[in-house]
């Protein structure tokens, strides 16, 4: 199990996926959310000033499953 876990980590595809998926948390408001330095009032004002909301992105569960399966059984 530890050998396969190391292979998953060393492969890097899951880390790349997480980095891309959560890239929004690298902007100013995202950093404030993560550090706990924002208020609901600030978030409300931010949301009111946003343009059209972006459509939710797929969680890409199938991609993650394929990566793990290819490492575990490939």
PDB file of N, CA, C, O and CB in Angstrom:
ATOM      1  N   UNK A   1       0.808  -1.196   0.000  1.00  0.00           N
ATOM      2  CA  UNK A   1       0.000   0.000   0.000  1.00  0.00           C
ATOM      3  C   UNK A   1       0.853   1.262   0.000  1.00  0.00           C
ATOM      4  O   UNK A   1       0.554   2.230  -0.700  1.00  0.00           O
ATOM      5  CB  UNK A   1      -0.920  -0.003   1.188  1.00  0.00           C
ATOM      6  N   UNK A   2       1.932   1.237   0.806  1.00  0.00           N
ATOM      7  CA  UNK A   2       2.786   2.427   0.871  1.00  0.00           C
ATOM      8  C   UNK A   2       3.523   2.661  -0.446  1.00  0.00           C
ATOM      9  O   UNK A   2       3.748   3.804  -0.843  1.00  0.00           O
ATOM     10  CB  UNK A   2       3.795   2.294   2.014  1.00  0.00           C
ATOM     11  N   UNK A   3       3.894   1.585  -1.114  1.00  0.00           N
ATOM     12  CA  UNK A   3       4.585   1.728  -2.396  1.00  0.00           C
ATOM     13  C   UNK A   3       3.662   2.376  -3.413  1.00  0.00           C
ATOM     14  O   UNK A   3       4.085   3.269  -4.148  1.00  0.00           O
ATOM     15  CB  UNK A   3       5.077   0.360  -2.912  1.00  0.00           C
ATOM     16  N   UNK A   4       2.394   1.938  -3.468  1.00  0.00           N
ATOM     17  CA  UNK A   4       1.433   2.520  -4.406  1.00  0.00           C
ATOM     18  C   UNK A   4       1.113   3.961  -4.022  1.00  0.00           C
ATOM     19  O   UNK A   4       0.950   4.808  -4.900  1.00  0.00           O
ATOM     20  CB  UNK A   4       0.141   1.680  -4.449  1.00  0.00           C
ATOM     21  N   UNK A   5       1.019   4.251  -2.737  1.00  0.00           N
ATOM     22  CA  UNK A   5       0.776   5.630  -2.304  1.00  0.00           C
ATOM     23  C   UNK A   5       1.929   6.525  -2.744  1.00  0.00           C
ATOM     24  O   UNK A   5       1.706   7.648  -3.195  1.00  0.00           O
ATOM     25  CB  UNK A   5       0.594   5.700  -0.767  1.00  0.00           C
ATOM     26  N   UNK A   6       3.145   6.038  -2.616  1.00  0.00           N
ATOM     27  CA  UNK A   6       4.311   6.814  -3.056  1.00  0.00           C
ATOM     28  C   UNK A   6       4.274   7.029  -4.567  1.00  0.00           C
ATOM     29  O   UNK A   6       4.621   8.107  -5.048  1.00  0.00           O
ATOM     30  CB  UNK A   6       5.621   6.103  -2.652  1.00  0.00           C
ATOM     31  N   UNK A   7       3.858   6.014  -5.312  1.00  0.00           N
ATOM     32  CA  UNK A   7       3.756   6.145  -6.768  1.00  0.00           C
ATOM     33  C   UNK A   7       2.725   7.210  -7.146  1.00  0.00           C
ATOM     34  O   UNK A   7       2.951   7.992  -8.070  1.00  0.00           O
ATOM     35  CB  UNK A   7       3.380   4.790  -7.406  1.00  0.00           C
ATOM     36  N   UNK A   8       1.592   7.243  -6.433  1.00  0.00           N
ATOM     37  CA  UNK A   8       0.560   8.248  -6.705  1.00  0.00           C
ATOM     38  C   UNK A   8       1.112   9.645  -6.444  1.00  0.00           C
ATOM     39  O   UNK A   8       0.885  10.559  -7.237  1.00  0.00           O
ATOM     40  CB  UNK A   8      -0.699   7.995  -5.837  1.00  0.00           C
ATOM     41  N   UNK A   9       1.828   9.814  -5.348  1.00  0.00           N
ATOM     42  CA  UNK A   9       2.405  11.121  -5.016  1.00  0.00           C
ATOM     43  C   UNK A   9       3.456  11.516  -6.046  1.00  0.00           C
ATOM     44  O   UNK A   9       3.458  12.647  -6.532  1.00  0.00           O
ATOM     45  CB  UNK A   9       3.024  11.101  -3.603  1.00  0.00           C
ATOM     46  N   UNK A  10       4.343  10.595  -6.375  1.00  0.00           N
ATOM     47  CA  UNK A  10       5.424  10.877  -7.315  1.00  0.00           C
ATOM     48  C   UNK A  10       4.911  11.138  -8.732  1.00  0.00           C
ATOM     49  O   UNK A  10       5.536  11.875  -9.494  1.00  0.00           O
ATOM     50  CB  UNK A  10       6.405   9.723  -7.332  1.00  0.00           C
ATOM     51  N   UNK A  11       3.783  10.539  -9.082  1.00  0.00           N
ATOM     52  CA  UNK A  11       3.192  10.719 -10.401  1.00  0.00           C
ATOM     53  C   UNK A  11       2.866  12.197 -10.656  1.00  0.00           C
ATOM     54  O   UNK A  11       3.110  12.703 -11.751  1.00  0.00           O
ATOM     55  CB  UNK A  11       1.923   9.860 -10.537  1.00  0.00           C
ATOM     56  N   UNK A  12       2.325  12.879  -9.664  1.00  0.00           N
ATOM     57  CA  UNK A  12       2.091  14.317  -9.753  1.00  0.00           C
ATOM     58  C   UNK A  12       0.792  14.761 -10.398  1.00  0.00           C
ATOM     59  O   UNK A  12       0.431  15.932 -10.283  1.00  0.00           O
ATOM     60  CB  UNK A  12       3.179  14.915 -10.482  1.00  0.00           C
ATOM     61  N   UNK A  13       0.078  13.875 -11.072  1.00  0.00           N
ATOM     62  CA  UNK A  13      -1.142  14.298 -11.762  1.00  0.00           C
ATOM     63  C   UNK A  13      -2.229  14.750 -10.803  1.00  0.00           C
ATOM     64  O   UNK A  13      -2.977  15.674 -11.122  1.00  0.00           O
ATOM     65  CB  UNK A  13      -1.665  13.176 -12.621  1.00  0.00           C
ATOM     66  N   UNK A  14      -2.337  14.132  -9.653  1.00  0.00           N
ATOM     67  CA  UNK A  14      -3.371  14.538  -8.706  1.00  0.00           C
ATOM     68  C   UNK A  14      -3.032  15.902  -8.119  1.00  0.00           C
ATOM     69  O   UNK A  14      -3.927  16.731  -7.954  1.00  0.00           O
ATOM     70  CB  UNK A  14      -3.528  13.490  -7.585  1.00  0.00           C
ATOM     71  N   UNK A  15      -1.783  16.153  -7.803  1.00  0.00           N
ATOM     72  CA  UNK A  15      -1.381  17.474  -7.312  1.00  0.00           C
ATOM     73  C   UNK A  15      -1.644  18.557  -8.356  1.00  0.00           C
ATOM     74  O   UNK A  15      -2.118  19.643  -8.021  1.00  0.00           O
ATOM     75  CB  UNK A  15       0.103  17.469  -6.925  1.00  0.00           C
ATOM     76  N   UNK A  16      -1.338  18.265  -9.622  1.00  0.00           N
ATOM     77  CA  UNK A  16      -1.603  19.223 -10.697  1.00  0.00           C
ATOM     78  C   UNK A  16      -3.095  19.505 -10.805  1.00  0.00           C
ATOM     79  O   UNK A  16      -3.504  20.652 -10.985  1.00  0.00           O
ATOM     80  CB  UNK A  16      -1.064  18.696 -12.039  1.00  0.00           C
ATOM     81  N   UNK A  17      -3.905  18.458 -10.695  1.00  0.00           N
ATOM     82  CA  UNK A  17      -5.350  18.613 -10.770  1.00  0.00           C
ATOM     83  C   UNK A  17      -5.857  19.505  -9.640  1.00  0.00           C
ATOM     84  O   UNK A  17      -6.650  20.417  -9.876  1.00  0.00           O
ATOM     85  CB  UNK A  17      -6.038  17.245 -10.716  1.00  0.00           C
ATOM     86  N   UNK A  18      -5.399  19.246  -8.410  1.00  0.00           N
ATOM     87  CA  UNK A  18      -5.837  20.045  -7.258  1.00  0.00           C
ATOM     88  C   UNK A  18      -5.423  21.503  -7.413  1.00  0.00           C
ATOM     89  O   UNK A  18      -6.195  22.412  -7.109  1.00  0.00           O
ATOM     90  CB  UNK A  18      -5.259  19.471  -5.954  1.00  0.00           C
ATOM     91  N   UNK A  19      -4.208  21.717  -7.883  1.00  0.00           N
ATOM     92  CA  UNK A  19      -3.714  23.076  -8.065  1.00  0.00           C
ATOM     93  C   UNK A  19      -4.587  23.844  -9.065  1.00  0.00           C
ATOM     94  O   UNK A  19      -4.929  25.005  -8.841  1.00  0.00           O
ATOM     95  CB  UNK A  19      -2.250  23.052  -8.541  1.00  0.00           C
ATOM     96  N   UNK A  20      -4.935  23.192 -10.150  1.00  0.00           N
ATOM     97  CA  UNK A  20      -5.768  23.832 -11.171  1.00  0.00           C
ATOM     98  C   UNK A  20      -7.183  24.053 -10.646  1.00  0.00           C
ATOM     99  O   UNK A  20      -7.748  25.132 -10.823  1.00  0.00           O
ATOM    100  CB  UNK A  20      -5.803  22.980 -12.455  1.00  0.00           C
ATOM    101  N   UNK A  21      -7.758  23.042 -10.005  1.00  0.00           N
ATOM    102  CA  UNK A  21      -9.141  23.130  -9.525  1.00  0.00           C
ATOM    103  C   UNK A  21      -9.313  24.245  -8.497  1.00  0.00           C
ATOM    104  O   UNK A  21     -10.327  24.942  -8.503  1.00  0.00           O
ATOM    105  CB  UNK A  21      -9.573  21.798  -8.918  1.00  0.00           C
ATOM    106  N   UNK A  22      -8.345  24.414  -7.630  1.00  0.00           N
ATOM    107  CA  UNK A  22      -8.470  25.392  -6.556  1.00  0.00           C
ATOM    108  C   UNK A  22      -7.648  26.658  -6.811  1.00  0.00           C
ATOM    109  O   UNK A  22      -7.302  27.373  -5.871  1.00  0.00           O
ATOM    110  CB  UNK A  22      -8.048  24.768  -5.247  1.00  0.00           C
ATOM    111  N   UNK A  23      -7.337  26.933  -8.070  1.00  0.00           N
ATOM    112  CA  UNK A  23      -6.530  28.107  -8.411  1.00  0.00           C
ATOM    113  C   UNK A  23      -7.201  29.411  -8.009  1.00  0.00           C
ATOM    114  O   UNK A  23      -6.517  30.406  -7.770  1.00  0.00           O
ATOM    115  CB  UNK A  23      -6.244  28.125  -9.895  1.00  0.00           C
ATOM    116  N   UNK A  24      -8.530  29.424  -7.930  1.00  0.00           N
ATOM    117  CA  UNK A  24      -9.247  30.639  -7.530  1.00  0.00           C
ATOM    118  C   UNK A  24      -8.864  31.086  -6.116  1.00  0.00           C
ATOM    119  O   UNK A  24      -9.009  32.260  -5.774  1.00  0.00           O
ATOM    120  CB  UNK A  24     -10.758  30.408  -7.610  1.00  0.00           C
ATOM    121  N   UNK A  25      -8.382  30.161  -5.308  1.00  0.00           N
ATOM    122  CA  UNK A  25      -8.008  30.518  -3.944  1.00  0.00           C
ATOM    123  C   UNK A  25      -6.652  31.211  -3.871  1.00  0.00           C
ATOM    124  O   UNK A  25      -6.170  31.516  -2.780  1.00  0.00           O
ATOM    125  CB  UNK A  25      -7.994  29.285  -3.077  1.00  0.00           C
ATOM    126  N   UNK A  26      -6.032  31.461  -5.030  1.00  0.00           N
ATOM    127  CA  UNK A  26      -4.760  32.181  -5.048  1.00  0.00           C
ATOM    128  C   UNK A  26      -4.964  33.667  -5.303  1.00  0.00           C
ATOM    129  O   UNK A  26      -4.008  34.439  -5.227  1.00  0.00           O
ATOM    130  CB  UNK A  26      -3.835  31.595  -6.107  1.00  0.00           C
ATOM    131  N   UNK A  27      -6.217  34.092  -5.611  1.00  0.00           N
ATOM    132  CA  UNK A  27      -6.444  35.516  -5.793  1.00  0.00           C
ATOM    133  C   UNK A  27      -6.639  36.181  -4.430  1.00  0.00           C
ATOM    134  O   UNK A  27      -6.620  35.509  -3.399  1.00  0.00           O
ATOM    135  CB  UNK A  27      -7.670  35.764  -6.708  1.00  0.00           C
ATOM    136  N   UNK A  28      -6.826  37.490  -4.427  1.00  0.00           N
ATOM    137  CA  UNK A  28      -6.866  38.241  -3.165  1.00  0.00           C
ATOM    138  C   UNK A  28      -7.960  37.753  -2.220  1.00  0.00           C
ATOM    139  O   UNK A  28      -7.692  37.481  -1.050  1.00  0.00           O
ATOM    140  CB  UNK A  28      -7.071  39.714  -3.450  1.00  0.00           C
ATOM    141  N   UNK A  29      -9.191  37.640  -2.718  1.00  0.00           N
ATOM    142  CA  UNK A  29     -10.286  37.223  -1.833  1.00  0.00           C
ATOM    143  C   UNK A  29     -10.122  35.771  -1.414  1.00  0.00           C
ATOM    144  O   UNK A  29     -10.457  35.413  -0.285  1.00  0.00           O
ATOM    145  CB  UNK A  29     -11.644  37.419  -2.524  1.00  0.00           C
ATOM    146  N   UNK A  30      -9.615  34.937  -2.299  1.00  0.00           N
ATOM    147  CA  UNK A  30      -9.391  33.535  -1.959  1.00  0.00           C
ATOM    148  C   UNK A  30      -8.395  33.371  -0.828  1.00  0.00           C
ATOM    149  O   UNK A  30      -8.596  32.555   0.071  1.00  0.00           O
ATOM    150  CB  UNK A  30      -8.911  32.777  -3.170  1.00  0.00           C
ATOM    151  N   UNK A  31      -7.317  34.148  -0.872  1.00  0.00           N
ATOM    152  CA  UNK A  31      -6.313  34.079   0.199  1.00  0.00           C
ATOM    153  C   UNK A  31      -6.898  34.536   1.522  1.00  0.00           C
ATOM    154  O   UNK A  31      -6.586  33.979   2.575  1.00  0.00           O
ATOM    155  CB  UNK A  31      -5.088  34.931  -0.152  1.00  0.00           C
ATOM    156  N   UNK A  32      -7.760  35.569   1.465  1.00  0.00           N
ATOM    157  CA  UNK A  32      -8.390  36.055   2.701  1.00  0.00           C
ATOM    158  C   UNK A  32      -9.344  35.013   3.272  1.00  0.00           C
ATOM    159  O   UNK A  32      -9.441  34.858   4.489  1.00  0.00           O
ATOM    160  CB  UNK A  32      -9.143  37.371   2.441  1.00  0.00           C
ATOM    161  N   UNK A  33     -10.045  34.301   2.400  1.00  0.00           N
ATOM    162  CA  UNK A  33     -10.951  33.243   2.870  1.00  0.00           C
ATOM    163  C   UNK A  33     -10.152  32.147   3.557  1.00  0.00           C
ATOM    164  O   UNK A  33     -10.495  31.713   4.657  1.00  0.00           O
ATOM    165  CB  UNK A  33     -11.775  32.653   1.694  1.00  0.00           C
ATOM    166  N   UNK A  34      -9.081  31.702   2.903  1.00  0.00           N
ATOM    167  CA  UNK A  34      -8.275  30.621   3.470  1.00  0.00           C
ATOM    168  C   UNK A  34      -7.626  30.998   4.793  1.00  0.00           C
ATOM    169  O   UNK A  34      -7.483  30.154   5.678  1.00  0.00           O
ATOM    170  CB  UNK A  34      -7.209  30.211   2.491  1.00  0.00           C
ATOM    171  N   UNK A  35      -7.237  32.252   4.932  1.00  0.00           N
ATOM    172  CA  UNK A  35      -6.565  32.669   6.163  1.00  0.00           C
ATOM    173  C   UNK A  35      -7.548  33.095   7.245  1.00  0.00           C
ATOM    174  O   UNK A  35      -7.145  33.391   8.370  1.00  0.00           O
ATOM    175  CB  UNK A  35      -5.610  33.805   5.873  1.00  0.00           C
ATOM    176  N   UNK A  36      -8.843  33.126   6.910  1.00  0.00           N
ATOM    177  CA  UNK A  36      -9.849  33.521   7.899  1.00  0.00           C
ATOM    178  C   UNK A  36      -9.888  35.015   8.140  1.00  0.00           C
ATOM    179  O   UNK A  36     -10.390  35.458   9.173  1.00  0.00           O
ATOM    180  CB  UNK A  36      -9.595  32.819   9.196  1.00  0.00           C
ATOM    181  N   UNK A  37      -9.371  35.797   7.212  1.00  0.00           N
ATOM    182  CA  UNK A  37      -9.286  37.242   7.387  1.00  0.00           C
ATOM    183  C   UNK A  37     -10.409  38.006   6.690  1.00  0.00           C
ATOM    184  O   UNK A  37     -10.274  39.207   6.453  1.00  0.00           O
ATOM    185  CB  UNK A  37      -7.965  37.730   6.881  1.00  0.00           C
ATOM    186  N   UNK A  38     -11.488  37.353   6.365  1.00  0.00           N
ATOM    187  CA  UNK A  38     -12.597  38.035   5.707  1.00  0.00           C
ATOM    188  C   UNK A  38     -13.863  37.874   6.537  1.00  0.00           C
ATOM    189  O   UNK A  38     -13.946  37.019   7.419  1.00  0.00           O
ATOM    190  CB  UNK A  38     -12.811  37.488   4.277  1.00  0.00           C
ATOM    191  N   UNK A  39     -14.837  38.707   6.236  1.00  0.00           N
ATOM    192  CA  UNK A  39     -16.109  38.651   6.948  1.00  0.00           C
ATOM    193  C   UNK A  39     -17.218  38.304   5.967  1.00  0.00           C
ATOM    194  O   UNK A  39     -17.038  38.387   4.752  1.00  0.00           O
ATOM    195  CB  UNK A  39     -16.407  39.995   7.663  1.00  0.00           C
ATOM    196  N   UNK A  40     -18.360  37.916   6.505  1.00  0.00           N
ATOM    197  CA  UNK A  40     -19.498  37.643   5.636  1.00  0.00           C
ATOM    198  C   UNK A  40     -19.933  38.903   4.896  1.00  0.00           C
ATOM    199  O   UNK A  40     -20.374  38.831   3.748  1.00  0.00           O
ATOM    200  CB  UNK A  40     -20.665  37.077   6.448  1.00  0.00           C
ATOM    201  N   UNK A  41     -19.812  40.043   5.542  1.00  0.00           N
ATOM    202  CA  UNK A  41     -20.178  41.303   4.896  1.00  0.00           C
ATOM    203  C   UNK A  41     -19.272  41.567   3.693  1.00  0.00           C
ATOM    204  O   UNK A  41     -19.743  41.980   2.633  1.00  0.00           O
ATOM    205  CB  UNK A  41     -20.093  42.473   5.901  1.00  0.00           C
ATOM    206  N   UNK A  42     -17.974  41.328   3.862  1.00  0.00           N
ATOM    207  CA  UNK A  42     -17.031  41.520   2.755  1.00  0.00           C
ATOM    208  C   UNK A  42     -17.320  40.549   1.620  1.00  0.00           C
ATOM    209  O   UNK A  42     -17.278  40.926   0.449  1.00  0.00           O
ATOM    210  CB  UNK A  42     -15.585  41.344   3.241  1.00  0.00           C
ATOM    211  N   UNK A  43     -17.614  39.300   1.965  1.00  0.00           N
ATOM    212  CA  UNK A  43     -17.937  38.312   0.940  1.00  0.00           C
ATOM    213  C   UNK A  43     -19.232  38.663   0.224  1.00  0.00           C
ATOM    214  O   UNK A  43     -19.345  38.468  -0.986  1.00  0.00           O
ATOM    215  CB  UNK A  43     -18.043  36.923   1.555  1.00  0.00           C
ATOM    216  N   UNK A  44     -20.210  39.179   0.962  1.00  0.00           N
ATOM    217  CA  UNK A  44     -21.472  39.587   0.359  1.00  0.00           C
ATOM    218  C   UNK A  44     -21.245  40.729  -0.629  1.00  0.00           C
ATOM    219  O   UNK A  44     -21.781  40.709  -1.737  1.00  0.00           O
ATOM    220  CB  UNK A  44     -22.478  40.007   1.445  1.00  0.00           C
ATOM    221  N   UNK A  45     -20.453  41.723  -0.230  1.00  0.00           N
ATOM    222  CA  UNK A  45     -20.149  42.849  -1.118  1.00  0.00           C
ATOM    223  C   UNK A  45     -19.384  42.365  -2.346  1.00  0.00           C
ATOM    224  O   UNK A  45     -19.640  42.826  -3.458  1.00  0.00           O
ATOM    225  CB  UNK A  45     -19.333  43.929  -0.371  1.00  0.00           C
ATOM    226  N   UNK A  46     -18.465  41.456  -2.153  1.00  0.00           N
ATOM    227  CA  UNK A  46     -17.699  40.898  -3.270  1.00  0.00           C
ATOM    228  C   UNK A  46     -18.636  40.205  -4.255  1.00  0.00           C
ATOM    229  O   UNK A  46     -18.532  40.399  -5.466  1.00  0.00           O
ATOM    230  CB  UNK A  46     -16.625  39.906  -2.759  1.00  0.00           C
ATOM    231  N   UNK A  47     -19.556  39.393  -3.722  1.00  0.00           N
ATOM    232  CA  UNK A  47     -20.495  38.661  -4.573  1.00  0.00           C
ATOM    233  C   UNK A  47     -21.419  39.618  -5.322  1.00  0.00           C
ATOM    234  O   UNK A  47     -21.723  39.392  -6.494  1.00  0.00           O
ATOM    235  CB  UNK A  47     -21.324  37.679  -3.734  1.00  0.00           C
ATOM    236  N   UNK A  48     -21.867  40.682  -4.662  1.00  0.00           N
ATOM    237  CA  UNK A  48     -22.751  41.649  -5.317  1.00  0.00           C
ATOM    238  C   UNK A  48     -22.053  42.369  -6.456  1.00  0.00           C
ATOM    239  O   UNK A  48     -22.699  42.745  -7.435  1.00  0.00           O
ATOM    240  CB  UNK A  48     -23.263  42.663  -4.310  1.00  0.00           C
ATOM    241  N   UNK A  49     -20.762  42.566  -6.349  1.00  0.00           N
ATOM    242  CA  UNK A  49     -19.999  43.275  -7.384  1.00  0.00           C
ATOM    243  C   UNK A  49     -19.510  42.373  -8.504  1.00  0.00           C
ATOM    244  O   UNK A  49     -18.965  42.849  -9.500  1.00  0.00           O
ATOM    245  CB  UNK A  49     -18.824  43.962  -6.763  1.00  0.00           C
ATOM    246  N   UNK A  50     -19.704  41.077  -8.343  1.00  0.00           N
ATOM    247  CA  UNK A  50     -19.266  40.142  -9.381  1.00  0.00           C
ATOM    248  C   UNK A  50     -20.167  40.267 -10.601  1.00  0.00           C
ATOM    249  O   UNK A  50     -21.342  40.620 -10.502  1.00  0.00           O
ATOM    250  CB  UNK A  50     -19.270  38.687  -8.852  1.00  0.00           C
ATOM    251  N   UNK A  51     -19.589  39.970 -11.731  1.00  0.00           N
ATOM    252  CA  UNK A  51     -20.396  39.889 -12.934  1.00  0.00           C
ATOM    253  C   UNK A  51     -21.118  38.555 -12.918  1.00  0.00           C
ATOM    254  O   UNK A  51     -21.293  37.957 -11.857  1.00  0.00           O
ATOM    255  CB  UNK A  51     -19.529  40.050 -14.219  1.00  0.00           C
ATOM    256  N   UNK A  52     -21.530  38.094 -14.057  1.00  0.00           N
ATOM    257  CA  UNK A  52     -22.254  36.837 -14.151  1.00  0.00           C
ATOM    258  C   UNK A  52     -21.451  35.710 -13.503  1.00  0.00           C
ATOM    259  O   UNK A  52     -20.271  35.543 -13.809  1.00  0.00           O
ATOM    260  CB  UNK A  52     -22.564  36.502 -15.619  1.00  0.00           C
ATOM    261  N   UNK A  53     -22.078  34.927 -12.604  1.00  0.00           N
ATOM    262  CA  UNK A  53     -21.344  33.824 -11.964  1.00  0.00           C
ATOM    263  C   UNK A  53     -20.885  32.802 -12.991  1.00  0.00           C
ATOM    264  O   UNK A  53     -21.555  32.554 -13.994  1.00  0.00           O
ATOM    265  CB  UNK A  53     -22.218  33.138 -10.902  1.00  0.00           C
ATOM    266  N   UNK A  54     -19.741  32.224 -12.719  1.00  0.00           N
ATOM    267  CA  UNK A  54     -19.232  31.158 -13.567  1.00  0.00           C
ATOM    268  C   UNK A  54     -20.007  29.884 -13.282  1.00  0.00           C
ATOM    269  O   UNK A  54     -20.451  29.648 -12.158  1.00  0.00           O
ATOM    270  CB  UNK A  54     -17.717  30.942 -13.343  1.00  0.00           C
ATOM    271  N   UNK A  55     -20.163  29.076 -14.306  1.00  0.00           N
ATOM    272  CA  UNK A  55     -20.832  27.801 -14.116  1.00  0.00           C
ATOM    273  C   UNK A  55     -19.936  26.890 -13.292  1.00  0.00           C
ATOM    274  O   UNK A  55     -18.715  26.910 -13.443  1.00  0.00           O
ATOM    275  CB  UNK A  55     -21.184  27.149 -15.475  1.00  0.00           C
ATOM    276  N   UNK A  56     -20.541  26.091 -12.420  1.00  0.00           N
ATOM    277  CA  UNK A  56     -19.722  25.165 -11.636  1.00  0.00           C
ATOM    278  C   UNK A  56     -18.968  24.202 -12.559  1.00  0.00           C
ATOM    279  O   UNK A  56     -19.482  23.772 -13.591  1.00  0.00           O
ATOM    280  CB  UNK A  56     -20.603  24.374 -10.639  1.00  0.00           C
ATOM    281  N   UNK A  57     -17.755  23.882 -12.163  1.00  0.00           N
ATOM    282  CA  UNK A  57     -16.960  22.945 -12.943  1.00  0.00           C
ATOM    283  C   UNK A  57     -17.150  21.540 -12.387  1.00  0.00           C
ATOM    284  O   UNK A  57     -17.406  21.346 -11.199  1.00  0.00           O
ATOM    285  CB  UNK A  57     -15.463  23.344 -12.932  1.00  0.00           C
ATOM    286  N   UNK A  58     -17.019  20.592 -13.262  1.00  0.00           N
ATOM    287  CA  UNK A  58     -17.114  19.198 -12.848  1.00  0.00           C
ATOM    288  C   UNK A  58     -16.010  18.901 -11.840  1.00  0.00           C
ATOM    289  O   UNK A  58     -14.905  19.436 -11.927  1.00  0.00           O
ATOM    290  CB  UNK A  58     -17.018  18.244 -14.071  1.00  0.00           C
ATOM    291  N   UNK A  59     -16.330  18.046 -10.894  1.00  0.00           N
ATOM    292  CA  UNK A  59     -15.321  17.626  -9.939  1.00  0.00           C
ATOM    293  C   UNK A  59     -14.326  16.672 -10.542  1.00  0.00           C
ATOM    294  O   UNK A  59     -13.302  16.360  -9.934  1.00  0.00           O
ATOM    295  CB  UNK A  59     -15.965  16.993  -8.753  1.00  0.00           C
ATOM    296  N   UNK A  60     -14.624  16.204 -11.747  1.00  0.00           N
ATOM    297  CA  UNK A  60     -13.753  15.303 -12.504  1.00  0.00           C
ATOM    298  C   UNK A  60     -13.378  14.049 -11.729  1.00  0.00           C
ATOM    299  O   UNK A  60     -12.236  13.591 -11.762  1.00  0.00           O
ATOM    300  CB  UNK A  60     -12.500  16.028 -12.913  1.00  0.00           C
ATOM    301  N   UNK A  61     -14.361  13.511 -11.038  1.00  0.00           N
ATOM    302  CA  UNK A  61     -14.128  12.297 -10.260  1.00  0.00           C
ATOM    303  C   UNK A  61     -13.614  11.167 -11.149  1.00  0.00           C
ATOM    304  O   UNK A  61     -12.756  10.385 -10.739  1.00  0.00           O
ATOM    305  CB  UNK A  61     -15.414  11.865  -9.547  1.00  0.00           C
ATOM    306  N   UNK A  62     -14.145  11.088 -12.362  1.00  0.00           N
ATOM    307  CA  UNK A  62     -13.732  10.017 -13.257  1.00  0.00           C
ATOM    308  C   UNK A  62     -12.248  10.128 -13.593  1.00  0.00           C
ATOM    309  O   UNK A  62     -11.552   9.117 -13.689  1.00  0.00           O
ATOM    310  CB  UNK A  62     -14.568  10.041 -14.535  1.00  0.00           C
ATOM    311  N   UNK A  63     -11.764  11.354 -13.771  1.00  0.00           N
ATOM    312  CA  UNK A  63     -10.343  11.559 -14.082  1.00  0.00           C
ATOM    313  C   UNK A  63      -9.478  11.057 -12.927  1.00  0.00           C
ATOM    314  O   UNK A  63      -8.507  10.331 -13.142  1.00  0.00           O
ATOM    315  CB  UNK A  63     -10.050  13.061 -14.364  1.00  0.00           C
ATOM    316  N   UNK A  64      -9.829  11.441 -11.723  1.00  0.00           N
ATOM    317  CA  UNK A  64      -9.056  11.029 -10.544  1.00  0.00           C
ATOM    318  C   UNK A  64      -9.086   9.508 -10.400  1.00  0.00           C
ATOM    319  O   UNK A  64      -8.065   8.884 -10.111  1.00  0.00           O
ATOM    320  CB  UNK A  64      -9.611  11.704  -9.259  1.00  0.00           C
ATOM    321  N   UNK A  65     -10.264   8.918 -10.603  1.00  0.00           N
ATOM    322  CA  UNK A  65     -10.365   7.460 -10.520  1.00  0.00           C
ATOM    323  C   UNK A  65      -9.475   6.794 -11.572  1.00  0.00           C
ATOM    324  O   UNK A  65      -8.814   5.795 -11.288  1.00  0.00           O
ATOM    325  CB  UNK A  65     -11.829   7.011 -10.700  1.00  0.00           C
ATOM    326  N   UNK A  66      -9.460   7.344 -12.777  1.00  0.00           N
ATOM    327  CA  UNK A  66      -8.631   6.775 -13.847  1.00  0.00           C
ATOM    328  C   UNK A  66      -7.151   6.861 -13.511  1.00  0.00           C
ATOM    329  O   UNK A  66      -6.400   5.919 -13.764  1.00  0.00           O
ATOM    330  CB  UNK A  66      -8.902   7.490 -15.169  1.00  0.00           C
ATOM    331  N   UNK A  67      -6.727   7.985 -12.943  1.00  0.00           N
ATOM    332  CA  UNK A  67      -5.319   8.153 -12.557  1.00  0.00           C
ATOM    333  C   UNK A  67      -4.952   7.109 -11.508  1.00  0.00           C
ATOM    334  O   UNK A  67      -3.936   6.425 -11.634  1.00  0.00           O
ATOM    335  CB  UNK A  67      -5.054   9.592 -12.013  1.00  0.00           C
ATOM    336  N   UNK A  68      -5.771   6.991 -10.490  1.00  0.00           N
ATOM    337  CA  UNK A  68      -5.458   6.040  -9.420  1.00  0.00           C
ATOM    338  C   UNK A  68      -5.499   4.603  -9.941  1.00  0.00           C
ATOM    339  O   UNK A  68      -4.629   3.796  -9.612  1.00  0.00           O
ATOM    340  CB  UNK A  68      -6.444   6.206  -8.246  1.00  0.00           C
ATOM    341  N   UNK A  69      -6.499   4.287 -10.747  1.00  0.00           N
ATOM    342  CA  UNK A  69      -6.581   2.929 -11.295  1.00  0.00           C
ATOM    343  C   UNK A  69      -5.377   2.607 -12.177  1.00  0.00           C
ATOM    344  O   UNK A  69      -4.859   1.491 -12.138  1.00  0.00           O
ATOM    345  CB  UNK A  69      -7.874   2.759 -12.097  1.00  0.00           C
ATOM    346  N   UNK A  70      -4.931   3.583 -12.973  1.00  0.00           N
ATOM    347  CA  UNK A  70      -3.792   3.305 -13.843  1.00  0.00           C
ATOM    348  C   UNK A  70      -2.519   3.045 -13.033  1.00  0.00           C
ATOM    349  O   UNK A  70      -1.664   2.260 -13.443  1.00  0.00           O
ATOM    350  CB  UNK A  70      -3.570   4.472 -14.808  1.00  0.00           C
ATOM    351  N   UNK A  71      -2.404   3.699 -11.899  1.00  0.00           N
ATOM    352  CA  UNK A  71      -1.231   3.481 -11.054  1.00  0.00           C
ATOM    353  C   UNK A  71      -1.377   2.178 -10.258  1.00  0.00           C
ATOM    354  O   UNK A  71      -0.432   1.398 -10.143  1.00  0.00           O
ATOM    355  CB  UNK A  71      -1.025   4.677 -10.096  1.00  0.00           C
ATOM    356  N   UNK A  72      -2.551   1.963  -9.725  1.00  0.00           N
ATOM    357  CA  UNK A  72      -2.760   0.769  -8.902  1.00  0.00           C
ATOM    358  C   UNK A  72      -2.721  -0.522  -9.720  1.00  0.00           C
ATOM    359  O   UNK A  72      -2.168  -1.531  -9.281  1.00  0.00           O
ATOM    360  CB  UNK A  72      -4.089   0.871  -8.177  1.00  0.00           C
ATOM    361  N   UNK A  73      -3.315  -0.477 -10.917  1.00  0.00           N
ATOM    362  CA  UNK A  73      -3.487  -1.726 -11.682  1.00  0.00           C
ATOM    363  C   UNK A  73      -2.807  -1.715 -13.037  1.00  0.00           C
ATOM    364  O   UNK A  73      -2.891  -2.692 -13.781  1.00  0.00           O
ATOM    365  CB  UNK A  73      -4.943  -2.004 -11.878  1.00  0.00           C
ATOM    366  N   UNK A  74      -2.125  -0.607 -13.370  1.00  0.00           N
ATOM    367  CA  UNK A  74      -1.529  -0.495 -14.693  1.00  0.00           C
ATOM    368  C   UNK A  74      -0.138  -1.062 -14.776  1.00  0.00           C
ATOM    369  O   UNK A  74       0.479  -1.031 -15.841  1.00  0.00           O
ATOM    370  CB  UNK A  74      -1.500   0.919 -15.112  1.00  0.00           C
TER     371      UNK A  74
END
